[in-house]
Amino acid sequence: MFRKPDLLLISYLALVLSFLFFASSAQSNPKTAPDKGKSVALQFTSPAFVEGASIPAKHTCDGADLSPPLKWGKVPPGTKGLALICDDSDAPVGTWVHWVIYGLPASVTELPEGLPTTETLPSGAKQGINDFRRIGYGGPCPPGGPSHRYFFKLYALDMGINLPPKATKQALLKVMEGHILAEGQLMGKYKRR
């Protein structure tokens, strides 16, 4: 028969083991395509700014608010489509979504400057709703204070995205889960004067 202190110790050990099991399983990347291992990195750049540099004002609410030109390298075999998300994780209200695009053909290797803010692009890609409650790109527009970081994230997917236009970032992430073959990220900063 167990004494009360022994039962408490057993309960504590069971709790610790449960925590360790769930913590280790949470470290796996559920967004990666099944049986593909970890997603690989995509080369992802912009002629407008380099990694960690300031985003030019013409790509912000203080300028023409044009989407920046973006380029990426070769996508892995099996890529059926691409998606792009841009957000600001330094926003005072939490992560602020600036751009959502999905259904880009795998053959596309760049986006020109100043994409139209339409539901569907000439390539057939669709644009979602940003946190300004508008379709397409909404550039950096932070409150006064320190610089904010803006993360442009590109995803190569093993499937096409069939969401209608105006999808949210959350809806896109849910559909992409388990289908990401490769990812690229470019971070730029912006501070209002």
PyMOL commands that set and color helices and strands:
alter all, ss='L'
color gray80, all
select helices_A, chain A and resi 4-26+57-59+169-176
alter helices_A, ss='H'
color red, helices_A
select strands_A, chain A and resi 40-41+44-45+70-72+81-88+96-104+110-111+126-127+148-157+180-190
alter strands_A, ss='S'
color yellow, strands_A
deselect
rebuild
show_as cartoon
